[in-house]
């Protein structure tokens, strides 16, 4: 299974769920910004949740199927279509050889993930297939996808992927009669982001903390895969002493010297010198990944225990989803 990129779109890269074993060496996590959508696309193809996917930012990407394909996509940045037919999200789709696929904007978000049966075939670098753009390694030759690139699936497909291929293969495009609704896990219209107080939470005055947890913050155009600049009520620290650099990770909310919050995302550095007022819960980071400049969000404090339980529940729900699909195609 192989595709040829005709138009790469604004920013398209190969990602899995991230590179976690080299933080002590200063290597960013990278990985899919919206890990939920990436996992759903993989599950729909019968893949492992961590298999490599293509992350598209907004629309304007097109490609051609150079072989018969089984693919699935999920996210809020685009819809794929073939001629006048919009392909459904969250389900496996058989696309015959020679088909040209284009994209149209989807207004719910900005990032969409394309999985292929077996996962995209790129080398494992430091335990991950994710593209680390800031260092230029991993993914597809360590860079964004360009016009003319050929991306193929790995030769080995899971037993479940093979069963899905057999069920859908034919002369025309064919989709499964079921789908996985991303909104079931993360409603696109949710603007309330749950956070856990960060190590320097109490370094801010009471008014700032109240504002942080009650007033809206707006994503500014100065935002990318490394981090989001948020505009809103300035936050005032009661401790002006310089901080030494300390550990940060995707989801950490730092507060810059001018009082503006900065939400760190997938390609963020591993240490930072700004106070960390809060940490976005892992289950709500996919909502942040789909934010566009001008979008408003609110923060709500929950406990670390609640955040951990939400994460475990989400992981169990996705595992149950995998099992249900496996039972459908591989009964007994």
Residue frames as qw, qx, qy, qz and C-alpha x, y, z in Angstrom:
[[0.000, 0.889, 0.458, 0.000, 0.00, 0.00, 0.00],
 [0.449, -0.178, 0.066, 0.873, 1.50, 3.33, -1.07],
 [0.198, 0.905, 0.358, -0.115, 0.38, 6.91, -1.70],
 [0.504, 0.214, 0.135, 0.825, 2.01, 9.71, -3.69],
 [0.108, -0.699, -0.350, 0.614, 1.69, 13.22, -2.30],
 [0.383, 0.622, 0.409, 0.547, 0.44, 15.71, -4.89],
 [0.060, -0.731, 0.104, -0.671, 0.03, 18.63, -2.46],
 [0.466, -0.025, -0.741, 0.482, 1.38, 18.36, 1.09],
 [0.384, -0.813, -0.421, -0.120, -0.81, 21.02, 2.68],
 [0.124, -0.928, 0.164, -0.309, 0.30, 23.60, 5.21],
 [0.116, -0.589, 0.751, -0.274, 2.23, 21.33, 7.61],
 [0.952, -0.025, -0.134, -0.275, 2.10, 17.56, 7.24],
 [0.026, 0.585, -0.787, 0.194, 4.34, 15.18, 9.18],
 [0.748, -0.109, -0.650, -0.080, 4.50, 11.53, 10.23],
 [0.253, -0.497, 0.530, -0.639, 3.84, 11.05, 13.95],
 [0.539, -0.275, -0.796, 0.005, 3.08, 8.32, 16.45],
 [0.486, -0.791, -0.354, -0.114, 2.08, 8.90, 20.08],
 [0.138, -0.944, 0.241, -0.179, 5.46, 10.34, 21.01],
 [0.692, 0.324, -0.496, 0.412, 9.08, 9.81, 22.08],
 [0.564, -0.772, -0.048, -0.290, 9.18, 9.54, 25.87],
 [0.914, -0.282, -0.094, 0.277, 12.45, 7.82, 26.80],
 [0.638, 0.189, -0.028, 0.746, 14.92, 10.61, 26.09],
 [0.160, -0.936, -0.205, -0.236, 13.56, 13.60, 27.99],
 [0.644, -0.680, 0.098, 0.336, 16.62, 13.52, 30.26],
 [0.603, -0.032, 0.384, 0.699, 18.74, 14.01, 27.13],
 [0.078, 0.494, -0.022, -0.866, 16.76, 17.08, 26.10],
 [0.020, -0.093, -0.796, -0.598, 14.82, 15.28, 23.33],
 [0.474, 0.019, 0.125, -0.871, 11.23, 16.58, 22.94],
 [0.567, 0.167, 0.760, -0.271, 8.26, 14.21, 23.10],
 [0.219, 0.181, -0.583, -0.761, 6.94, 15.30, 19.67],
 [0.141, 0.286, 0.945, -0.076, 4.22, 12.90, 18.46],
 [0.057, -0.590, -0.627, -0.506, 0.67, 13.60, 17.35],
 [0.108, -0.241, 0.250, -0.932, -0.67, 16.85, 18.79],
 [0.725, -0.131, 0.104, -0.668, -4.14, 15.26, 19.05],
 [0.027, -0.275, 0.960, -0.043, -3.28, 11.79, 20.33],
 [0.555, 0.250, 0.646, -0.461, -6.95, 10.86, 20.65],
 [0.671, 0.601, -0.050, -0.431, -7.68, 11.37, 16.95],
 [0.282, 0.564, -0.764, -0.139, -4.47, 9.57, 15.97],
 [0.263, -0.120, 0.924, -0.250, -5.42, 6.61, 18.17],
 [0.646, 0.395, 0.441, -0.482, -8.97, 6.46, 16.77],
 [0.577, 0.628, -0.366, -0.372, -7.71, 6.47, 13.16],
 [0.139, 0.420, -0.897, 0.012, -5.36, 3.60, 13.99],
 [0.430, 0.056, 0.809, -0.397, -7.99, 1.61, 15.86],
 [0.684, 0.491, 0.159, -0.515, -10.38, 1.94, 12.90],
 [0.538, 0.587, -0.561, -0.225, -7.69, 0.39, 10.65],
 [0.976, -0.160, -0.148, -0.010, -7.08, -2.52, 13.02],
 [0.511, 0.535, -0.433, 0.514, -3.68, -1.10, 13.99],
 [0.540, -0.375, -0.478, 0.583, -1.97, -0.62, 17.31],
 [0.075, -0.947, -0.288, 0.119, -2.85, 2.79, 18.79],
 [0.367, -0.752, 0.262, 0.481, 0.82, 3.85, 18.59],
 [0.676, 0.272, 0.482, 0.486, 1.34, 3.08, 14.89],
 [0.203, -0.261, 0.182, 0.926, 2.56, 5.95, 12.73],
 [0.318, 0.765, 0.557, -0.051, -0.03, 8.28, 11.17],
 [0.336, 0.319, 0.194, 0.865, 0.18, 11.37, 8.98],
 [0.104, -0.679, -0.453, 0.568, -0.75, 14.60, 10.77],
 [0.260, 0.523, 0.404, 0.704, -2.28, 17.20, 8.42],
 [0.118, -0.456, -0.355, 0.807, -2.69, 20.81, 9.55],
 [0.424, 0.527, 0.064, -0.734, -5.79, 22.41, 8.02],
 [0.817, 0.418, 0.390, -0.077, -6.79, 21.33, 4.49],
 [0.393, 0.833, -0.312, -0.231, -5.25, 21.71, 0.99],
 [0.304, -0.422, 0.840, 0.153, -3.53, 18.31, 0.94],
 [0.850, 0.335, -0.071, -0.399, -4.03, 15.86, -1.94],
 [0.275, -0.441, 0.842, 0.146, -2.60, 12.44, -2.77],
 [0.739, 0.260, -0.417, -0.461, -3.04, 9.49, -5.11],
 [0.826, -0.254, 0.481, -0.147, -3.41, 5.84, -4.14],
 [0.299, 0.582, -0.694, -0.301, -0.66, 3.95, -5.96],
 [0.220, -0.018, -0.975, -0.016, -2.00, 0.63, -4.65],
 [0.542, -0.565, -0.522, -0.338, -5.25, -0.56, -3.13],
 [0.087, 0.345, -0.530, 0.770, -5.51, 1.02, 0.34],
 [0.492, -0.649, -0.580, -0.011, -7.26, 0.50, 3.65],
 [0.224, 0.256, -0.281, 0.897, -7.15, 3.85, 5.46],
 [0.308, -0.767, -0.561, 0.037, -9.04, 5.69, 8.19],
 [0.273, 0.349, -0.151, 0.884, -8.89, 9.30, 9.28],
 [0.400, -0.740, -0.526, 0.123, -10.00, 11.35, 12.25],
 [0.380, -0.221, -0.139, 0.887, -9.65, 14.93, 13.46],
 [0.124, 0.799, 0.466, -0.360, -11.03, 18.40, 12.96],
 [0.165, -0.570, 0.278, 0.755, -8.96, 20.07, 10.26],
 [0.319, 0.327, -0.566, -0.687, -10.20, 18.60, 6.99],
 [0.822, 0.180, 0.472, -0.263, -12.38, 16.08, 5.26],
 [0.199, -0.261, 0.777, 0.537, -11.07, 13.90, 2.45],
 [0.683, 0.475, 0.286, -0.476, -13.11, 13.49, -0.68],
 [0.387, -0.043, 0.774, 0.500, -13.00, 11.60, -3.93],
 [0.005, 0.409, 0.568, 0.714, -14.55, 13.62, -6.75],
 [0.333, -0.511, -0.075, -0.789, -17.79, 14.84, -5.17],
 [0.800, -0.402, -0.428, -0.119, -17.96, 12.23, -2.43],
 [0.187, -0.714, 0.496, -0.457, -16.84, 13.14, 1.08],
 [0.640, 0.048, -0.756, 0.132, -15.22, 10.15, 2.79],
 [0.636, -0.701, -0.167, -0.277, -16.54, 9.46, 6.31],
 [0.059, 0.641, -0.629, 0.436, -14.31, 9.77, 9.36],
 [0.481, -0.370, 0.645, -0.465, -13.61, 7.21, 12.07],
 [0.898, 0.125, 0.368, -0.205, -14.08, 4.10, 9.95],
 [0.475, -0.254, 0.676, 0.503, -11.96, 1.94, 7.63],
 [0.559, 0.697, 0.015, -0.449, -12.23, 2.85, 3.94],
 [0.716, 0.041, 0.558, 0.418, -11.11, 0.74, 0.97],
 [0.273, 0.827, -0.135, -0.473, -9.67, 2.95, -1.77],
 [0.899, 0.270, 0.283, 0.197, -8.76, 1.27, -5.06],
 [0.570, -0.223, 0.323, 0.722, -5.47, 1.84, -6.87],
 [0.278, 0.333, 0.450, 0.780, -5.31, 5.01, -8.96],
 [0.174, -0.842, -0.504, -0.081, -7.82, 7.01, -6.93],
 [0.264, 0.383, -0.164, 0.870, -7.03, 10.71, -6.41],
 [0.404, -0.674, -0.575, 0.226, -7.97, 12.02, -2.96],
 [0.144, 0.546, -0.042, 0.824, -8.39, 15.71, -2.22],
 [0.313, -0.391, -0.662, 0.558, -9.27, 17.58, 0.96],
 [0.121, -0.702, -0.286, -0.641, -11.75, 20.26, 2.00],
 [0.016, 0.357, -0.525, 0.772, -11.69, 22.33, 5.21],
 [0.532, -0.532, -0.658, -0.023, -13.45, 21.14, 8.34],
 [0.055, -0.727, 0.105, -0.677, -14.17, 23.99, 10.72],
 [0.783, -0.581, -0.209, -0.080, -14.23, 22.01, 13.99],
 [0.686, -0.607, 0.209, 0.342, -10.46, 22.12, 14.43],
 [0.263, 0.853, -0.380, -0.244, -7.17, 22.26, 12.58],
 [0.040, -0.496, 0.862, 0.099, -5.48, 18.84, 12.70],
 [0.911, 0.140, 0.003, -0.389, -6.43, 15.55, 11.03],
 [0.355, -0.477, 0.801, 0.063, -4.77, 12.13, 11.17],
 [0.802, 0.350, -0.314, -0.370, -4.55, 9.58, 8.36],
 [0.555, -0.371, 0.743, -0.048, -3.82, 5.97, 9.33],
 [0.650, 0.374, -0.542, -0.380, -3.13, 3.11, 6.93],
 [0.968, -0.206, -0.007, -0.141, -3.51, -0.60, 7.61],
 [0.878, 0.064, -0.168, 0.443, -0.22, -1.67, 9.17],
 [0.360, -0.831, 0.011, 0.424, 0.95, 1.88, 9.89],
 [0.462, 0.867, -0.188, 0.006, 3.22, 4.13, 7.80],
 [0.926, -0.030, -0.023, 0.375, 6.66, 2.69, 7.12],
 [0.170, 0.868, -0.298, 0.359, 9.27, 5.06, 8.55],
 [0.590, 0.186, -0.661, 0.425, 12.31, 4.17, 10.70],
 [0.623, -0.731, -0.275, 0.039, 12.13, 3.96, 14.48],
 [0.396, 0.521, -0.327, 0.682, 14.46, 6.60, 15.93],
 [0.026, -0.227, 0.611, -0.758, 15.00, 6.62, 19.70],
 [0.105, 0.249, 0.904, -0.331, 11.99, 4.37, 20.20],
 [0.353, 0.646, 0.426, -0.525, 9.53, 6.40, 18.12],
 [0.476, 0.383, 0.574, 0.545, 8.49, 7.10, 14.53],
 [0.024, 0.921, 0.326, -0.212, 7.56, 10.70, 15.32],
 [0.499, 0.600, 0.044, 0.624, 9.05, 13.61, 13.39],
 [0.438, -0.681, -0.194, 0.554, 11.11, 15.91, 15.61],
 [0.439, 0.822, 0.203, 0.301, 11.01, 19.02, 13.45],
 [0.210, -0.959, 0.189, -0.001, 13.16, 21.15, 15.74],
 [0.509, -0.559, 0.610, 0.238, 16.06, 18.66, 15.50],
 [0.522, 0.560, -0.452, -0.458, 15.34, 17.24, 12.04],
 [0.105, 0.213, -0.970, -0.049, 15.07, 13.52, 12.73],
 [0.339, 0.253, 0.830, -0.363, 12.41, 10.82, 12.90],
 [0.550, 0.603, 0.300, -0.494, 9.29, 10.55, 10.76],
 [0.770, 0.553, 0.251, 0.193, 9.76, 10.90, 7.01],
 [0.640, 0.382, -0.063, 0.664, 13.43, 11.87, 6.62],
 [0.400, -0.385, -0.371, 0.744, 13.14, 14.17, 9.65],
 [0.012, 0.091, -0.162, -0.983, 11.10, 16.77, 7.78],
 [0.554, 0.387, 0.323, -0.662, 7.66, 17.85, 6.67],
 [0.616, 0.295, 0.701, 0.202, 6.08, 15.93, 3.81],
 [0.070, 0.521, -0.296, -0.797, 6.63, 17.48, 0.39],
 [0.740, 0.503, -0.026, -0.445, 5.09, 17.21, -3.06],
 [0.628, 0.505, -0.581, -0.117, 6.18, 14.01, -4.79],
 [0.221, -0.391, 0.829, -0.334, 6.94, 12.06, -1.61],
 [0.718, -0.065, -0.606, -0.336, 5.85, 8.41, -1.66],
 [0.355, -0.372, 0.667, -0.540, 4.71, 7.00, 1.68],
 [0.644, 0.007, -0.709, -0.287, 4.00, 3.31, 2.07],
 [0.786, -0.482, 0.136, -0.362, 2.59, 1.03, 4.72],
 [0.245, -0.494, 0.833, -0.036, 4.79, -1.51, 6.43],
 [0.429, 0.143, -0.807, -0.380, 4.55, -4.95, 4.83],
 [0.213, -0.199, -0.923, 0.251, 3.18, -6.66, 7.90],
 [0.443, -0.381, -0.119, -0.803, -0.46, -6.07, 8.72],
 [0.352, -0.151, 0.758, -0.528, -2.20, -7.30, 11.84],
 [0.090, 0.250, 0.958, 0.112, -4.66, -10.19, 11.60],
 [0.176, 0.684, 0.541, -0.457, -7.43, -7.66, 12.20],
 [0.153, 0.628, -0.266, -0.715, -6.24, -5.33, 9.43],
 [0.010, 0.120, -0.887, -0.446, -6.15, -8.27, 7.03],
 [0.126, 0.460, 0.870, -0.127, -9.71, -9.21, 8.00],
 [0.188, 0.729, 0.229, -0.617, -10.90, -5.62, 7.41],
 [0.090, 0.463, -0.579, -0.665, -9.19, -5.61, 4.00],
 [0.046, 0.120, 0.960, 0.250, -10.89, -8.86, 3.00],
 [0.143, 0.600, 0.709, -0.341, -14.28, -7.52, 4.12],
 [0.179, 0.800, 0.133, -0.557, -14.03, -4.26, 2.17],
 [0.228, -0.362, 0.621, 0.657, -11.87, -4.99, -0.87],
 [0.575, 0.586, 0.568, -0.062, -13.55, -4.53, -4.25],
 [0.509, 0.413, 0.362, 0.663, -13.44, -2.47, -7.40],
 [0.043, -0.771, -0.174, -0.611, -14.85, 0.71, -5.83],
 [0.019, -0.372, 0.523, -0.767, -14.50, 2.76, -2.65],
 [0.662, -0.430, -0.570, -0.228, -16.18, 0.95, 0.21],
 [0.119, -0.509, 0.494, -0.694, -16.57, 1.90, 3.88],
 [0.183, -0.159, -0.917, 0.315, -17.40, -0.09, 6.98],
 [0.337, -0.607, -0.514, -0.503, -21.00, 0.19, 8.22],
 [0.581, -0.708, -0.314, 0.250, -19.80, 1.42, 11.62],
 [0.351, 0.683, -0.176, 0.616, -17.74, 4.36, 12.82],
 [0.550, -0.377, -0.452, 0.592, -15.95, 5.71, 15.89],
 [0.009, -0.906, -0.230, -0.355, -17.24, 9.13, 16.97],
 [0.457, 0.226, -0.381, 0.771, -14.43, 11.31, 18.33],
 [0.294, -0.512, 0.042, -0.806, -17.05, 13.52, 19.97],
 [0.820, -0.401, -0.384, -0.140, -17.97, 10.58, 22.18],
 [0.747, -0.211, -0.296, 0.557, -14.62, 11.09, 23.93],
 [0.299, -0.349, -0.065, 0.886, -13.96, 14.81, 23.39],
 [0.299, 0.808, 0.507, -0.027, -16.88, 17.00, 22.20],
 [0.512, 0.342, 0.174, 0.769, -15.51, 19.53, 19.71],
 [0.103, -0.784, -0.184, -0.584, -17.51, 22.40, 21.24],
 [0.699, -0.624, -0.250, 0.246, -15.98, 21.92, 24.69],
 [0.309, 0.764, -0.201, 0.529, -13.96, 24.98, 25.67],
 [0.586, -0.725, 0.257, -0.254, -13.42, 24.03, 29.32],
 [0.668, 0.415, -0.574, 0.230, -9.92, 22.65, 29.77],
 [0.790, -0.608, -0.064, -0.047, -9.19, 20.78, 33.00],
 [0.406, 0.642, -0.488, 0.430, -5.89, 21.51, 34.70],
 [0.782, -0.448, -0.327, 0.285, -3.93, 20.37, 37.75],
 [0.186, -0.971, 0.147, 0.042, -2.14, 23.08, 39.76],
 [0.734, 0.491, -0.321, 0.342, 1.51, 23.31, 38.78],
 [0.698, -0.192, -0.394, 0.566, 4.54, 23.43, 41.09],
 [0.221, -0.010, -0.150, 0.963, 4.51, 27.26, 41.14],
 [0.175, -0.644, -0.646, -0.371, 0.71, 27.67, 41.39],
 [0.425, -0.791, -0.374, 0.233, 0.89, 29.41, 44.77],
 [0.476, -0.153, 0.087, 0.862, 3.55, 31.81, 43.48],
 [0.003, 0.417, 0.412, 0.810, 0.73, 33.88, 41.93],
 [0.186, -0.021, 0.433, -0.882, -1.50, 36.30, 43.82],
 [0.339, 0.329, 0.816, -0.332, -5.09, 35.39, 44.67],
 [0.463, 0.644, 0.084, -0.603, -6.59, 37.67, 42.03],
 [0.266, 0.508, -0.697, -0.430, -4.42, 36.12, 39.32],
 [0.099, -0.006, 0.995, -0.029, -5.40, 32.60, 40.32],
 [0.402, 0.506, 0.589, -0.485, -9.07, 33.59, 40.36],
 [0.422, 0.659, -0.216, -0.584, -8.74, 35.18, 36.93],
 [0.094, 0.371, -0.879, -0.284, -6.85, 32.18, 35.55],
 [0.084, 0.160, 0.980, -0.085, -9.65, 29.83, 36.66],
 [0.272, 0.613, 0.609, -0.424, -12.61, 31.98, 35.63],
 [0.302, 0.757, -0.090, -0.573, -11.82, 34.25, 32.66],
 [0.878, 0.440, 0.179, 0.062, -11.35, 33.24, 29.00],
 [0.338, -0.592, 0.498, 0.537, -7.95, 33.00, 27.34],
 [0.693, 0.669, 0.053, -0.262, -7.59, 33.37, 23.58],
 [0.797, -0.038, 0.388, 0.460, -5.19, 31.46, 21.32],
 [0.102, 0.839, -0.187, -0.501, -3.01, 33.98, 19.48],
 [0.782, 0.597, -0.169, -0.056, -1.42, 33.59, 16.01],
 [0.120, 0.684, -0.692, 0.197, 1.97, 33.18, 17.78],
 [0.771, -0.209, 0.526, -0.291, 1.24, 29.47, 18.27],
 [0.573, 0.453, -0.637, -0.247, 2.72, 26.32, 16.76],
 [0.872, -0.097, -0.480, -0.029, 3.61, 22.72, 17.61],
 [0.437, 0.183, -0.581, 0.662, 6.00, 23.93, 20.33],
 [0.141, -0.389, -0.630, 0.657, 3.51, 26.06, 22.25],
 [0.007, 0.748, 0.529, 0.401, 0.52, 28.38, 22.28],
 [0.121, 0.054, -0.264, 0.955, 0.66, 32.01, 23.35],
 [0.160, -0.650, -0.742, -0.033, -2.56, 32.84, 25.19],
 [0.018, 0.342, -0.027, 0.939, -4.03, 36.33, 25.44],
 [0.502, -0.645, -0.550, -0.170, -6.15, 37.33, 28.40],
 [0.426, -0.886, 0.059, -0.176, -5.89, 38.74, 31.89],
 [0.421, 0.583, -0.594, 0.361, -2.24, 39.08, 32.90],
 [0.842, -0.435, -0.313, 0.066, -1.07, 36.94, 35.81],
 [0.016, -0.839, 0.367, -0.401, 1.01, 38.48, 38.59],
 [0.789, -0.048, -0.528, 0.311, 3.66, 36.54, 40.45],
 [0.466, -0.874, 0.015, -0.133, 4.29, 37.46, 44.08],
 [0.733, -0.463, 0.336, 0.368, 7.82, 36.08, 43.85],
 [0.457, 0.862, -0.163, -0.144, 10.09, 37.95, 41.47],
 [0.462, -0.574, 0.641, 0.212, 13.14, 35.80, 42.14],
 [0.477, 0.482, -0.619, -0.396, 14.74, 34.18, 39.08],
 [0.923, -0.100, 0.303, -0.214, 13.94, 30.50, 38.66],
 [0.204, -0.412, 0.819, 0.343, 16.40, 27.86, 37.57],
 [0.562, 0.173, -0.560, -0.583, 15.29, 25.81, 34.58],
 [0.492, -0.079, 0.780, -0.378, 12.97, 22.99, 35.60],
 [0.198, 0.115, 0.922, 0.311, 11.21, 20.14, 33.85],
 [0.522, 0.351, 0.102, -0.771, 8.29, 20.85, 31.52],
 [0.292, 0.112, 0.921, 0.234, 6.25, 18.61, 29.26],
 [0.177, -0.295, -0.558, -0.755, 3.40, 18.96, 26.75],
 [0.441, -0.654, -0.590, -0.171, 0.47, 20.43, 28.65],
 [0.462, -0.400, -0.332, 0.719, 2.57, 22.53, 31.02],
 [0.100, 0.903, 0.271, 0.319, 1.29, 26.12, 31.30],
 [0.543, -0.151, -0.184, 0.805, 4.13, 28.53, 31.98],
 [0.017, 0.953, 0.288, -0.091, 3.71, 32.22, 32.69],
 [0.598, 0.436, 0.001, 0.672, 6.10, 34.55, 30.84],
 [0.354, -0.174, -0.315, 0.863, 7.63, 37.62, 32.44],
 [0.177, -0.158, -0.173, -0.956, 4.86, 39.84, 30.99],
 [0.449, 0.057, 0.597, -0.663, 2.21, 37.73, 32.78],
 [0.712, 0.278, -0.292, -0.575, 0.95, 35.91, 29.67],
 [0.797, -0.161, 0.573, -0.106, 0.33, 32.15, 29.88],
 [0.384, 0.504, -0.679, -0.370, 2.14, 29.86, 27.42],
 [0.901, -0.047, 0.339, -0.266, 0.67, 26.39, 26.88],
 [0.081, -0.521, 0.795, 0.300, 3.43, 23.99, 25.83],
 [0.877, 0.281, 0.037, -0.388, 2.56, 21.47, 23.13],
 [0.993, 0.081, 0.071, 0.055, 4.10, 18.42, 21.42],
 [0.729, 0.443, -0.151, 0.499, 7.44, 19.83, 20.22],
 [0.290, -0.926, 0.115, -0.214, 8.15, 21.83, 23.39],
 [0.288, 0.573, -0.669, 0.374, 11.54, 21.89, 25.04],
 [0.706, -0.260, -0.651, 0.102, 12.13, 19.63, 28.03],
 [0.426, -0.440, -0.432, 0.662, 13.03, 22.39, 30.52],
 [0.088, 0.757, 0.272, 0.587, 11.94, 25.97, 31.04],
 [0.355, 0.012, -0.439, 0.825, 12.67, 28.90, 33.33],
 [0.345, -0.356, -0.091, -0.864, 9.18, 30.37, 33.71],
 [0.352, -0.070, 0.738, -0.571, 6.90, 29.49, 36.65],
 [0.254, -0.150, -0.876, -0.381, 4.50, 26.61, 35.93],
 [0.426, -0.131, 0.280, -0.850, 1.04, 27.64, 37.05],
 [0.803, 0.093, 0.383, -0.447, -0.76, 24.49, 35.87],
 [0.122, -0.214, 0.903, 0.353, -0.67, 21.29, 33.84],
 [0.675, 0.147, -0.205, -0.693, -3.41, 20.46, 31.33],
 [0.753, -0.108, 0.618, -0.200, -4.80, 16.97, 31.88],
 [0.219, -0.203, 0.830, 0.470, -3.74, 14.37, 29.33],
 [0.311, 0.486, 0.815, 0.056, -7.37, 13.72, 28.33],
 [0.206, 0.889, 0.292, -0.286, -7.94, 17.40, 27.46],
 [0.281, -0.517, 0.455, 0.668, -4.72, 18.02, 25.49],
 [0.331, 0.289, 0.760, 0.479, -6.42, 16.68, 22.30],
 [0.098, 0.878, 0.464, -0.066, -8.99, 19.49, 22.68],
 [0.207, -0.817, 0.179, 0.507, -6.13, 22.00, 22.85],
 [0.445, -0.148, 0.666, 0.580, -4.52, 20.44, 19.77],
 [0.276, 0.556, 0.692, 0.370, -7.56, 21.37, 17.70],
 [0.066, -0.832, -0.269, 0.481, -7.66, 25.03, 18.79],
 [0.507, 0.554, 0.284, 0.596, -7.30, 27.74, 16.16],
 [0.233, -0.015, -0.167, 0.958, -6.09, 31.33, 16.60],
 [0.341, -0.261, -0.144, -0.892, -8.97, 33.34, 18.02],
 [0.663, -0.356, -0.637, -0.169, -10.53, 30.41, 19.89],
 [0.324, -0.608, 0.376, -0.620, -11.37, 30.99, 23.55],
 [0.679, -0.139, -0.714, 0.101, -10.83, 28.48, 26.34],
 [0.492, -0.701, 0.208, -0.472, -11.46, 28.41, 30.08],
 [0.405, 0.274, -0.822, 0.292, -9.45, 26.52, 32.68],
 [0.754, -0.497, -0.065, -0.424, -10.98, 24.43, 35.46],
 [0.026, -0.541, 0.785, -0.302, -8.96, 23.06, 38.37],
 [0.929, -0.198, -0.203, -0.238, -9.22, 19.37, 39.25],
 [0.608, -0.638, 0.472, 0.004, -7.06, 17.18, 41.48],
 [0.123, 0.525, -0.808, -0.237, -4.13, 15.10, 40.31],
 [0.374, 0.043, 0.912, -0.164, -6.06, 11.97, 41.34],
 [0.588, 0.591, 0.368, -0.411, -9.04, 12.99, 39.16],
 [0.374, 0.725, -0.433, -0.382, -6.72, 13.64, 36.22],
 [0.070, -0.348, 0.931, 0.087, -5.11, 10.23, 36.60],
 [0.482, 0.265, 0.789, -0.275, -8.49, 8.50, 36.83],
 [0.555, 0.691, 0.068, -0.457, -9.73, 10.30, 33.69],
 [0.232, 0.621, -0.688, -0.296, -6.62, 9.14, 31.84],
 [0.221, -0.121, 0.966, -0.061, -7.07, 5.54, 32.95],
 [0.549, 0.466, 0.566, -0.402, -10.77, 5.63, 31.99],
 [0.479, 0.718, -0.235, -0.448, -9.94, 7.01, 28.53],
 [0.086, 0.471, -0.859, -0.180, -7.29, 4.35, 27.98],
 [0.361, 0.100, 0.905, -0.204, -9.71, 1.59, 29.05],
 [0.573, 0.595, 0.292, -0.481, -12.45, 2.95, 26.75],
 [0.409, 0.668, -0.495, -0.376, -10.09, 2.86, 23.78],
 [0.082, -0.272, 0.959, 0.012, -8.99, -0.69, 24.65],
 [0.496, 0.324, 0.721, -0.360, -12.66, -1.75, 24.82],
 [0.537, 0.683, -0.063, -0.490, -13.20, -0.16, 21.42],
 [0.193, 0.528, -0.790, -0.246, -10.32, -2.16, 19.97],
 [0.265, -0.022, 0.949, -0.170, -11.76, -5.35, 21.44],
 [0.569, 0.492, 0.443, -0.488, -15.24, -4.65, 20.02],
 [0.508, 0.668, -0.347, -0.419, -13.84, -4.19, 16.49],
 [0.049, 0.395, -0.915, -0.070, -11.68, -7.28, 16.83],
 [0.426, 0.155, 0.831, -0.323, -14.70, -9.32, 17.95],
 [0.598, 0.587, 0.133, -0.529, -16.67, -8.09, 14.93],
 [0.555, 0.638, -0.464, -0.263, -14.08, -9.23, 12.39],
 [0.382, 0.325, -0.854, 0.139, -12.40, -12.09, 14.26],
 [0.743, -0.393, 0.092, -0.535, -15.20, -13.76, 16.25],
 [0.981, -0.185, -0.055, 0.000, -14.14, -16.57, 18.53]]
